Amino acid sequence: MKSLNMFVAALLLCTLVGAVEADAAAKITLTQTAEGVYSLSVANIAKASTARAINLAITYDAVVLSNPVISNGPFAGRFGAMQVPHNDAARGTLKIAYFTTGENVFFEGEGLLATVTFSKTGTVSPKLPGFTAELVSDAGVYIAIESVVTPLPGTPVKTTTGESDATDNTINNNNNPNPVNTNPGNMGGLSDRPSVTTGTTSGTVAYQTPISGGVQENRSQGPDSKKEYSQEPPHQQEQSGGAAVQDNIASATADTAKKPISKKISESSPVNLQSLESVADRFRDYKGPRTLKGMSELFDVSRYKAAGIEQTPVIAVSDGKKMITVRVALPAGSAVPGFSLKGANLKGLRSLSDRLMELDALPQKGKLDVRMSIVIQKTVAEIPLLVVPAVSGGILALSGQELEKLLLKADARNKTLLYDLNTDGKQDYLDDYILVAHWLLKQQVEKKIPSAKTAAPR
């Protein structure tokens, strides 16, 4: 009898624990606080879920509502979360992705995530919005959570599934202040998301990225969002012998440094998004003359442009301080992309249009191999970024002629270690790549600083 009582007690305890866990399920509530004004509140997100991203989809009455403005709440600020919205005004669909960028920083707990305010037209009250939500774990697993819609008292409640409003199950909200629209397993209009793994080993983030269109953002700007561009890409350079360095990098970098990239040009050009060979690999396979002019031509960026990729500055130094900006033009009709970085930390991501995105990244100090992966459905394009580590002042002080002498000496027949710029204990093509990159950067600096004029004798 005693054993039976213990068994019954244990069974009752398990039942109670299960009930508590069920009641504490993760939930996001969309609450209408006024006509056209909605708050998004988060509850019961467990740290064990390692949630790196929150994906939201709101289907609103586009006849009455327009121009949504998103204001981040204290919950987003607590984790330094970044917000990427996408508004499809024609279909009345607003998608919002929140994600963390810090290493081992995961969403947990409860609080006000955001407030969404629409512009309202006319006197007709808008229909009840549809709403779905999900979490994305650090391992890239999508976790369906309870999605709740709470309208104003007295408003008819319409249950919806994702973006569809075909099902009209109407009840009255007079006596039910918290009607629940549970919609697990369906993220509405976010079905095109890529299955991307997120990782924190290099401080990277890969997630489902909605493309924005006309959404005004009101988000806090932390210290990490400040861009530092102390280096700019080189213009057309002059070789020590007087010959002009290859024009492709010169014209491309000059345009990038002087003015913003034109969206119209980027979007109207056909884009062939594909994996690219790195400039360092071009140095590995190079069989031409070991001269600054010959090797500088390996920095041709025309393949990057054809793939819809533009980096500013074109050549970056991984000193742990200076950021780079990469613009990505997407192929026409492509699904929403996912991004991940190797050797750099993501600091910002913006949607400039339906086909143009821009991200800010901080190369990790001393890194030479820095890559960006773009995932669109089942297609993965790996883009090596042009990044070199900093070098000593001794190398930077050498003239073009002195550098050319070093290049001639440091061929395969010379076993002497003349310059080991990546400190790997050997002399190879990577050292040549770093050397020529810094020469191009030095040429750009000297081009901007006019030489001092000698005073005319009296």
Helices and strands as residue ranges (DSSP letters): H 2-23, E 27-34, E 37-45, G 47-49, E 51-59, E 65-72, H 74-78, E 82-88, E 93-99, E 109-120, E 130-137, E 142-144, E 146-150, E 157-158, E 170-171, G 188-190, E 216-218, G 223-225, H 247-258, H 263-268, H 279-285, H 292-296, G 297-299, H 302-306, E 309-312, E 316-317, E 324-329, E 337-342, E 344-353, E 356-363, E 371-376, E 379-384, E 387-388, H 393-396, H 400-409, H 429-448
